[in-house]
Amino acid sequence: MLLYHVAAGRYPAKRVVKQKSIETLAGQRVKVTVRGDTVRVGGAKVVQADVRTSNGVIHAINKVLVPR
């Protein structure tokens, strides 16, 4: 389940919003939707974008993604 929340490479918010979907390390894709200022990844709302870490970028979401 953890790999379903991680993507290879760097995806800052400006790159995420240009994607229709993003492949996760679990091998499945999550859909990206943008409506106004609201960005959703896999149905979860991004509540904090672009948290920089030593090994990448984190986007906090409002729920756990469950692989299908």
Number of C-alpha atoms within 10 A of each C-alpha: 11 12 12 19 19 14 18 10 9 12 17 16 17 10 9 20 17 11 13 13 16 19 15 16 15 14 11 14 17 20 14 19 20 15 7 6 5 11 19 19 22 20 16 17 18 16 12 12 16 14 12 11 8 5 8 14 16 18 17 14 19 12 11 13 16 10 14 4
